[in-house]
Amino acid sequence: MAATTHTVTNQVPPLVGHDVFATDRVLSEAVGRHVEPGVLPVALEELGELGRAAGSAQAQEWGAQANAHPPVLRTHDRYGHRLDEVEFHPAWHRLLSHAVSAGLTDAWRRPAGHVRRAAGFLVWTQAEAGHGCPLSMTHAAVPALRTDPELAAAWEPLLTSHTYVEGLRNPREKAGVLFGMGMTEKQGGSDVRSNTTRAEPLSGEGAYLLTGHKWFCSAPMSDGFLVLARAPGGLSCFLVPRVLPDGTRNVFLIQRLKDKLGNRSNASAEVEFDGTWARLVGEEGRGVRTIIEMVAATRLDCVVGSAALMRQAVAQAVHHSTYRSVFGGPLTDKPLMRNVLADLALESEAATVLAMRLAAAYDADTEAERAFLRLALPAAKFWVTKRCTAVVGEALECLGGNGYVEESGLPRLLREAPLNSIWEGSGNVQALDVLRALQREPQALDAFLREVGKARGADHRLDAAIKGLLTELADLDGVEGRARRLAERFALVLQGSLLVRWAPPEVADTFCASRLGGDWGAAFGTLPHSLDLASVVTRARPAAA
């Protein structure tokens, strides 16, 4: 009976076996724009290999397995001895191994390293987002450790290694290591100055014993952690290794793993320090200043990671609509669906272009680019991560009931989408950071205005938006209550200026008409119908077929 009554028709073929990098026109164009010609061929070859791996059936299976089999905490062995180990599915280790070998923890020492790494991170985490957390923190630990040349000399080669070594043992015996970070405590959250973890100095130079807790500690099986604790001189930054130089385990008591909405493959733990050995990083009392560069680098990864989730969701929606037929033709030919897809594609392209511009600023590392990042990074982190959840939710709806089913992969993306808006400071924290930059660092606004000014005169709606932003800045009454609006306007103006300069005319025109010109509704799919929406959708297709 089944053979005669259950004929499968009009189902979309899986999006598998394609090059995630090469078929992403926006990303590949950004790499060509920001990587110098002498390095570009090598970068394109690396990213092509990674893109083909990310689009393979094998990588997709690893991602599904890592999420279907979350990490398991082992606090004790059978005899009652403390273990404090977390077991991960083999797929997790395969994902991490491939990522590390592709250089996704190595940006600081390679030419155009941040652009190459950001592009690779955007490509590879589309296969599975959870393992991006230890990759991000390992990458971001480098600038904090560089405040202590001795620590940097010992750890940086291991942090930037292209070799992944599973398991805990003496770092001197490993060809590569992963790092985590511990800032948040249960009583403080983002207010790290209320932290109570104590650091008592030992007789050895720079050595301390920590007593206290961390409410969120991601990837607790990492080899080392940068944490904040209160030393005699004030809140300070410390390096906590899991295994001590003599090969014994440090005191690192994992109390439990968090049961999270998404990010299921990654372990997030509550940990206790009880006489835990640590090494001071930077100066006593300057812990926030020391660790802030790590926070900034991970905030950039929040932008890149959200751009990756958006791209994967939009690629799935466009792919589905290309092959799904309704009312006599493909979904993409229907004007209303085309409007929705174009709107989603705009959001994805704007996020990718902005993320790669920020990565290029890291590579430039000039005074002007650092000033630009000081304002642009928190604004981008605020806006792009906020838009991610809306984009993924709408893309899921494009698949109809099929999108609501776990097998489509869209529910996993939707559960993952809110994470980056919370991690490394929620929306309010980012918006207030924008205000701090405006109030304390006037050079940041100057650098931002120089950047968006490069497109001035090219689109009247962009010009009007820049003028409107300056008008808002002139009125600082009740500015904290308007901080989110300001952060949003900074991000949109910056995205508009980048698209006007670098995107095809139909993309820039549609973005400026909707996001800056005011001709846009609250829901996706309300773009002005007179624009060239078909070209915007075609540009977002994930494969040539």
C-alpha positions as CSV (number, residue, x, y, z in Angstrom):
1,M,0.0,0.0,0.0
2,A,2.7,2.4,0.9
3,A,4.4,2.0,-2.5
4,T,1.3,3.0,-4.3
5,T,-0.2,5.7,-2.0
6,H,2.9,7.5,-0.7
7,T,4.6,9.0,-3.8
8,V,6.9,11.8,-2.7
9,T,6.8,14.9,-4.9
10,N,7.6,18.6,-4.7
11,Q,10.0,18.1,-1.8
12,V,13.1,20.2,-1.8
13,P,16.5,18.4,-2.2
14,P,18.8,18.9,0.8
15,L,21.3,21.7,0.7
16,V,24.4,19.6,0.9
17,G,27.6,19.1,-1.0
18,H,28.1,22.7,-1.9
19,D,30.9,25.2,-1.1
20,V,29.6,27.4,1.7
21,F,32.3,30.0,1.0
22,A,32.3,30.2,-2.8
23,T,28.5,30.3,-3.1
24,D,28.3,33.2,-0.6
25,R,29.0,36.1,-2.9
26,V,28.8,38.7,-0.1
27,L,31.5,37.0,2.0
28,S,33.8,36.1,-0.9
29,E,33.6,39.7,-2.2
30,A,34.5,41.0,1.3
31,V,37.5,38.8,1.5
32,G,38.7,40.0,-1.9
33,R,38.2,43.6,-0.7
34,H,40.0,43.4,2.6
35,V,42.8,40.9,2.0
36,E,45.9,42.3,0.2
37,P,46.7,40.8,-3.2
38,G,49.8,39.0,-2.1
39,V,47.9,37.0,0.5
40,L,44.6,36.6,-1.3
41,P,45.3,33.4,-3.3
42,V,46.3,31.5,-0.2
43,A,43.3,32.9,1.8
44,L,40.9,31.9,-1.0
45,E,42.3,28.4,-1.2
46,E,42.0,28.0,2.6
47,L,38.5,29.3,2.7
48,G,37.5,27.2,-0.3
49,E,38.6,24.0,1.4
50,L,36.8,25.1,4.6
51,G,33.7,26.0,2.6
52,R,33.5,22.7,0.9
53,A,34.0,20.9,4.2
54,A,31.3,23.0,5.9
55,G,28.8,22.1,3.1
56,S,29.5,18.4,3.2
57,A,27.2,15.8,4.5
58,Q,29.9,14.7,7.0
59,A,30.1,18.2,8.6
60,Q,26.3,18.4,8.7
61,E,26.1,15.0,10.4
62,W,28.8,16.1,13.0
63,G,26.7,19.1,13.8
64,A,23.5,17.1,14.3
65,Q,25.3,14.5,16.4
66,A,27.0,17.1,18.6
67,N,23.6,18.7,19.3
68,A,21.8,15.4,19.8
69,H,24.3,14.2,22.4
70,P,25.0,17.1,24.8
71,P,28.1,17.1,27.1
72,V,27.9,15.1,30.3
73,L,29.4,16.1,33.6
74,R,31.5,13.5,35.5
75,T,32.1,15.0,39.0
76,H,33.6,11.8,40.6
77,D,35.0,8.5,39.6
78,R,33.6,5.2,40.9
79,Y,35.7,5.4,44.1
80,G,34.6,8.9,45.1
81,H,37.6,10.9,43.8
82,R,36.8,14.2,42.2
83,L,37.1,14.2,38.4
84,D,35.5,17.4,37.4
85,E,35.5,16.4,33.7
86,V,33.0,16.9,30.9
87,E,32.6,14.2,28.3
88,F,31.7,15.4,24.7
89,H,30.5,13.3,21.8
90,P,33.2,12.4,19.3
91,A,31.5,14.7,16.7
92,W,32.3,17.7,19.0
93,H,36.0,16.8,18.9
94,R,35.9,16.3,15.1
95,L,34.3,19.7,14.6
96,L,36.9,21.4,16.9
97,S,39.8,19.6,15.4
98,H,38.8,20.7,11.9
99,A,38.3,24.3,13.1
100,V,41.6,24.5,14.9
101,S,43.5,23.0,11.9
102,A,41.9,25.6,9.7
103,G,43.4,28.4,11.8
104,L,40.2,29.6,13.5
105,T,42.2,30.3,16.7
106,D,45.1,32.0,14.8
107,A,44.5,35.6,13.7
108,W,47.1,37.7,15.5
109,R,50.2,36.5,13.8
110,R,49.2,36.0,10.1
111,P,48.8,38.6,7.4
112,A,45.2,39.7,7.1
113,G,44.7,37.2,9.9
114,H,41.5,38.7,11.4
115,V,39.7,38.9,8.1
116,R,40.8,35.4,7.1
117,R,39.8,34.0,10.5
118,A,36.4,35.9,10.6
119,A,35.5,34.6,7.2
120,G,36.5,31.0,8.2
121,F,34.5,31.4,11.5
122,L,31.5,32.6,9.5
123,V,31.8,29.6,7.1
124,W,32.5,26.8,9.5
125,T,30.1,27.7,12.3
126,Q,27.3,27.3,9.9
127,A,27.8,23.6,10.3
128,E,27.5,23.8,14.1
129,A,27.6,27.0,16.2
130,G,28.2,25.6,19.7
131,H,31.8,24.8,19.3
132,G,32.5,28.4,18.2
133,C,32.6,29.3,21.9
134,P,36.0,27.7,22.8
135,L,37.3,28.8,19.4
136,S,36.3,32.4,20.2
137,M,37.7,32.5,23.7
138,T,41.0,30.9,22.7
139,H,41.5,33.4,19.9
140,A,40.5,36.3,22.2
141,A,42.8,35.4,25.1
142,V,45.9,36.4,23.1
143,P,45.7,40.2,23.6
144,A,45.0,39.9,27.3
145,L,48.1,37.6,27.8
146,R,50.2,40.0,25.8
147,T,50.1,42.4,28.8
148,D,52.6,39.9,30.3
149,P,55.4,39.1,27.9
150,E,56.4,36.0,29.8
151,L,52.9,34.5,29.8
152,A,52.5,35.4,26.2
153,A,55.7,33.7,25.2
154,A,54.7,30.5,27.0
155,W,51.0,30.3,25.9
156,E,50.5,32.2,22.6
157,P,52.2,29.5,20.4
158,L,49.8,27.0,21.9
159,L,46.7,29.2,21.7
160,T,47.4,29.9,18.0
161,S,48.4,26.4,17.1
162,H,46.7,24.6,14.3
163,T,46.7,21.3,16.2
164,Y,43.8,20.2,18.4
165,V,44.7,17.9,21.3
166,E,41.8,16.4,23.2
167,G,42.0,15.8,27.0
168,L,43.5,17.4,30.1
169,R,47.3,17.1,30.7
170,N,50.3,19.3,31.3
171,P,50.2,22.1,28.6
172,R,53.9,21.6,28.1
173,E,53.1,18.2,26.7
174,K,50.4,19.4,24.3
175,A,50.8,20.8,20.8
176,G,47.8,23.1,21.2
177,V,45.5,24.3,23.9
178,L,42.0,25.9,24.3
179,F,41.1,28.7,26.7
180,G,37.9,29.8,28.4
181,M,36.9,32.9,30.5
182,G,35.2,33.4,33.8
183,M,33.8,36.8,34.7
184,T,30.2,36.4,35.8
185,E,29.3,35.7,39.4
186,K,25.8,34.9,40.6
187,Q,25.3,38.2,42.5
188,G,26.6,40.5,39.8
189,G,26.0,39.4,36.3
190,S,27.4,42.2,34.0
191,D,28.4,44.2,37.1
192,V,31.8,42.5,37.5
193,R,32.9,45.1,40.1
194,S,30.6,43.4,42.5
195,N,32.6,40.2,42.2
196,T,33.5,38.6,45.5
197,T,36.0,35.9,44.4
198,R,39.2,36.5,46.5
199,A,42.8,36.2,45.3
200,E,45.4,35.8,48.0
201,P,49.1,36.3,47.0
202,L,51.6,33.5,47.5
203,S,55.3,33.9,48.0
204,G,56.0,33.1,44.4
205,E,56.1,36.0,42.0
206,G,52.7,36.5,40.4
207,A,51.1,33.4,42.1
208,Y,47.8,33.5,44.0
209,L,45.2,31.2,45.5
210,L,41.6,31.9,44.5
211,T,38.5,31.3,46.6
212,G,35.0,31.9,45.1
213,H,32.8,31.0,42.2
214,K,31.8,31.7,38.6
215,W,28.2,31.5,37.6
216,F,28.9,31.0,33.9
217,C,32.1,29.3,32.7
218,S,31.8,28.1,29.1
219,A,33.8,25.1,27.8
220,P,35.0,24.0,31.2
221,M,37.3,21.3,29.7
222,S,39.6,24.0,28.3
223,D,43.2,24.0,29.3
224,G,43.2,27.4,30.9
225,F,40.9,30.3,31.8
226,L,41.2,34.0,32.3
227,V,39.1,35.0,35.3
228,L,38.5,38.1,37.4
229,A,39.1,38.0,41.2
230,R,39.6,40.6,44.0
231,A,43.3,40.8,45.0
232,P,44.6,43.2,47.7
233,G,45.1,45.8,45.1
234,G,41.6,45.5,43.7
235,L,39.8,43.6,40.9
236,S,42.5,41.8,38.9
237,C,42.8,39.3,36.0
238,F,44.3,35.8,36.5
239,L,45.2,32.8,34.4
240,V,43.8,29.6,35.9
241,P,45.3,26.4,34.3
242,R,43.3,23.2,34.7
243,V,46.6,21.2,35.0
244,L,49.5,22.6,37.0
245,P,53.1,22.6,35.8
246,D,53.9,19.5,37.9
247,G,51.1,17.6,36.1
248,T,48.6,17.6,39.0
249,R,45.0,18.9,38.6
250,N,44.3,22.4,39.8
251,V,41.3,22.8,42.1
252,F,38.5,23.5,39.6
253,L,35.2,22.2,41.0
254,I,32.5,21.9,38.3
255,Q,29.2,22.1,40.3
256,R,26.8,21.6,37.4
257,L,26.2,22.2,33.7
258,K,23.6,24.7,32.6
259,D,20.5,23.5,30.9
260,K,20.3,26.1,28.1
261,L,17.8,27.1,25.5
262,G,20.2,26.5,22.7
263,N,24.0,26.1,22.3
264,R,23.4,22.5,23.4
265,S,26.6,21.0,22.2
266,N,28.7,23.4,24.3
267,A,29.1,22.9,28.0
268,S,28.5,26.0,30.2
269,A,29.2,25.4,33.9
270,E,29.1,26.7,37.4
271,V,32.5,26.3,38.9
272,E,34.0,26.8,42.4
273,F,37.5,27.9,43.4
274,D,38.8,26.6,46.7
275,G,42.5,27.3,47.0
276,T,42.8,27.3,43.2
277,W,46.3,28.3,41.9
278,A,46.4,31.2,39.6
279,R,48.9,33.5,37.9
280,L,48.3,37.3,37.8
281,V,47.9,38.8,34.3
282,G,48.7,42.5,34.1
283,E,48.7,44.7,37.2
284,E,46.7,44.2,40.4
285,G,43.6,46.4,40.4
286,R,43.5,46.7,36.6
287,G,41.7,43.4,35.8
288,V,38.9,44.9,33.8
289,R,41.3,46.9,31.7
290,T,43.4,43.8,31.1
291,I,40.6,41.5,30.1
292,I,38.7,44.1,28.1
293,E,40.6,43.3,24.9
294,M,39.5,39.7,25.2
295,V,35.9,40.9,25.7
296,A,36.1,43.1,22.6
297,A,37.5,40.3,20.5
298,T,34.7,37.9,21.6
299,R,32.1,40.7,20.9
300,L,33.4,40.8,17.3
301,D,32.8,37.0,17.2
302,C,29.2,37.6,18.4
303,V,28.7,39.8,15.3
304,V,30.4,37.2,13.0
305,G,28.6,34.3,14.6
306,S,25.2,36.0,14.2
307,A,26.1,36.8,10.6
308,A,26.8,33.1,10.1
309,L,23.4,32.1,11.6
310,M,21.6,34.6,9.4
311,R,23.5,33.4,6.3
312,Q,22.7,29.8,7.0
313,A,19.0,30.5,7.7
314,V,18.6,32.7,4.6
315,A,20.5,30.2,2.4
316,Q,18.0,27.5,3.5
317,A,15.0,29.8,2.9
318,V,16.1,30.8,-0.6
319,H,17.1,27.2,-1.5
320,H,13.7,25.9,-0.3
321,S,11.8,28.6,-2.2
322,T,13.8,28.0,-5.4
323,Y,12.8,24.3,-5.5
324,R,9.4,24.3,-3.9
325,S,6.5,24.8,-6.3
326,V,3.2,26.4,-5.3
327,F,0.2,27.5,-7.4
328,G,1.9,26.6,-10.7
329,G,5.5,27.9,-10.1
330,P,8.5,28.2,-7.8
331,L,8.0,30.1,-4.6
332,T,10.7,32.5,-5.5
333,D,8.6,33.7,-8.4
334,K,5.7,34.8,-6.2
335,P,5.9,38.5,-5.5
336,L,5.2,38.4,-1.8
337,M,7.6,35.5,-1.1
338,R,10.2,37.3,-3.2
339,N,9.7,40.4,-1.0
340,V,10.2,38.4,2.2
341,L,13.4,36.7,0.8
342,A,14.9,40.0,-0.4
343,D,14.3,41.6,3.0
344,L,16.0,38.6,4.7
345,A,18.9,38.7,2.2
346,L,19.4,42.4,2.9
347,E,19.7,41.8,6.6
348,S,22.2,39.0,6.0
349,E,24.3,40.9,3.6
350,A,24.4,44.0,5.8
351,A,25.5,41.9,8.8
352,T,28.3,40.1,6.8
353,V,29.6,43.3,5.3
354,L,29.7,45.0,8.7
355,A,31.4,42.0,10.4
356,M,34.1,41.8,7.8
357,R,34.7,45.6,8.0
358,L,35.3,45.3,11.7
359,A,37.7,42.4,11.2
360,A,39.6,44.5,8.7
361,A,39.9,47.3,11.3
362,Y,41.5,44.7,13.7
363,D,44.0,43.9,11.0
364,A,44.9,47.5,10.3
365,D,45.4,48.2,14.0
366,T,46.0,51.9,13.5
367,E,45.0,54.6,16.0
368,A,42.2,55.7,13.7
369,E,40.9,52.1,13.3
370,R,41.0,51.4,17.0
371,A,39.0,54.6,17.6
372,F,36.5,53.4,14.9
373,L,36.1,50.1,16.6
374,R,35.5,51.7,20.0
375,L,32.2,52.9,18.8
376,A,31.3,50.7,15.8
377,L,31.9,47.4,17.7
378,P,29.3,47.8,20.5
379,A,26.8,49.3,18.1
380,A,27.3,46.4,15.7
381,K,27.1,43.9,18.5
382,F,23.9,45.4,19.7
383,W,22.1,45.6,16.4
384,V,23.3,42.5,14.4
385,T,22.8,40.1,17.3
386,K,19.3,41.6,17.9
387,R,18.3,41.1,14.2
388,C,19.6,37.5,14.2
389,T,16.6,36.0,16.0
390,A,14.1,37.8,13.8
391,V,15.8,36.8,10.6
392,V,16.1,33.1,11.6
393,G,12.4,33.0,12.8
394,E,11.2,34.5,9.5
395,A,13.5,32.2,7.4
396,L,12.0,29.2,9.3
397,E,8.5,30.4,8.3
398,C,9.6,30.4,4.7
399,L,9.8,26.6,4.9
400,G,6.3,26.4,6.5
401,G,5.7,23.3,8.6
402,N,8.8,21.7,7.3
403,G,10.8,24.5,8.9
404,Y,9.3,23.8,12.3
405,V,10.5,20.2,12.2
406,E,13.8,19.4,13.8
407,E,15.1,17.6,10.7
408,S,15.2,20.9,8.8
409,G,17.9,22.3,11.1
410,L,16.0,25.6,11.4
411,P,14.8,25.0,15.0
412,R,18.4,24.5,16.1
413,L,19.3,27.8,14.4
414,L,16.4,29.5,16.1
415,R,17.4,28.3,19.6
416,E,20.9,29.4,18.9
417,A,20.0,32.9,17.6
418,P,19.4,34.8,20.9
419,L,22.7,33.7,22.4
420,N,25.0,36.3,20.9
421,S,22.8,39.1,22.0
422,I,23.3,38.0,25.6
423,W,26.9,36.6,25.6
424,E,29.6,39.2,26.4
425,G,27.0,41.8,27.4
426,S,23.3,42.1,26.6
427,G,21.7,44.8,24.5
428,N,21.6,47.3,27.3
429,V,25.3,46.8,28.1
430,Q,26.2,47.4,24.5
431,A,24.0,50.5,24.2
432,L,25.5,52.0,27.3
433,D,29.0,51.2,26.0
434,V,28.1,53.3,23.0
435,L,27.3,56.1,25.3
436,R,30.6,55.7,27.2
437,A,32.5,55.9,24.0
438,L,30.7,59.1,22.9
439,Q,31.2,60.7,26.3
440,R,34.7,59.7,27.1
441,E,36.4,59.2,23.7
442,P,35.5,61.9,21.2
443,Q,38.0,60.5,18.7
444,A,35.7,57.5,18.4
445,L,32.9,59.6,17.0
446,D,35.3,61.4,14.7
447,A,36.6,58.1,13.3
448,F,33.0,56.8,12.9
449,L,32.0,59.9,11.0
450,R,35.0,59.7,8.7
451,E,34.1,56.2,7.9
452,V,30.4,56.8,7.0
453,G,31.4,60.1,5.3
454,K,33.2,58.1,2.6
455,A,29.8,57.4,1.1
456,R,28.4,60.9,1.6
457,G,26.6,62.2,-1.5
458,A,26.0,58.8,-3.0
459,D,22.5,58.3,-1.6
460,H,20.3,61.1,-0.3
461,R,18.6,58.8,2.3
462,L,22.0,57.9,3.7
463,D,22.9,61.6,3.9
464,A,19.7,62.4,5.7
465,A,20.2,59.5,8.1
466,I,23.7,60.8,9.0
467,K,22.3,64.3,9.5
468,G,19.5,62.9,11.7
469,L,22.0,61.0,13.8
470,L,24.0,64.2,14.4
471,T,20.8,65.9,15.4
472,E,20.1,63.2,18.0
473,L,23.6,63.6,19.4
474,A,23.1,67.3,19.8
475,D,20.3,66.7,22.3
476,L,21.7,64.7,25.2
477,D,18.6,65.2,27.5
478,G,17.6,61.8,28.8
479,V,20.3,60.2,26.6
480,E,20.5,56.9,28.7
481,G,16.9,56.2,28.0
482,R,17.6,56.7,24.3
483,A,20.7,54.6,24.2
484,R,19.2,51.7,22.3
485,R,17.9,54.0,19.6
486,L,21.3,55.7,19.2
487,A,23.0,52.3,19.0
488,E,20.5,51.2,16.3
489,R,21.0,54.4,14.3
490,F,24.8,54.1,14.5
491,A,24.7,50.5,13.2
492,L,22.2,51.2,10.4
493,V,24.0,54.3,9.2
494,L,27.3,52.3,9.1
495,Q,25.7,49.4,7.3
496,G,24.1,51.7,4.8
497,S,27.4,53.5,4.1
498,L,29.2,50.2,3.6
499,L,26.6,48.9,1.2
500,V,26.5,52.1,-0.8
501,R,30.2,51.8,-1.3
502,W,30.5,48.1,-2.0
503,A,27.2,46.3,-2.7
504,P,25.5,46.1,-6.1
505,P,23.2,49.2,-6.7
506,E,20.0,47.1,-6.2
507,V,21.1,46.0,-2.8
508,A,22.2,49.5,-1.6
509,D,19.1,51.1,-3.0
510,T,16.8,48.6,-1.3
511,F,18.6,48.9,2.0
512,C,18.6,52.7,2.0
513,A,15.0,52.9,0.9
514,S,13.8,50.6,3.7
515,R,16.2,50.9,6.7
516,L,17.1,54.5,6.2
517,G,14.3,56.0,4.1
518,G,11.5,54.9,6.3
519,D,9.6,53.0,3.6
520,W,9.6,49.8,5.6
521,G,7.1,48.0,7.8
522,A,7.6,46.2,11.1
523,A,7.5,42.7,9.5
524,F,9.8,41.3,6.9
525,G,8.4,41.4,3.4
526,T,7.3,45.0,3.3
527,L,10.0,46.4,0.9
528,P,8.9,48.9,-1.7
529,H,7.6,46.7,-4.6
530,S,9.1,48.9,-7.3
531,L,12.6,47.9,-6.4
532,D,14.7,45.2,-8.1
533,L,14.0,42.5,-5.5
534,A,14.6,39.5,-7.8
535,S,18.2,40.5,-8.2
536,V,18.6,40.7,-4.4
537,V,17.2,37.2,-3.9
538,T,19.3,35.7,-6.8
539,R,22.4,37.1,-5.2
540,A,21.6,35.3,-1.9
541,R,21.2,31.8,-3.5
542,P,23.6,29.4,-1.9
543,A,24.3,27.3,-5.0
544,A,24.5,27.7,-8.8
545,A,22.2,24.8,-9.5
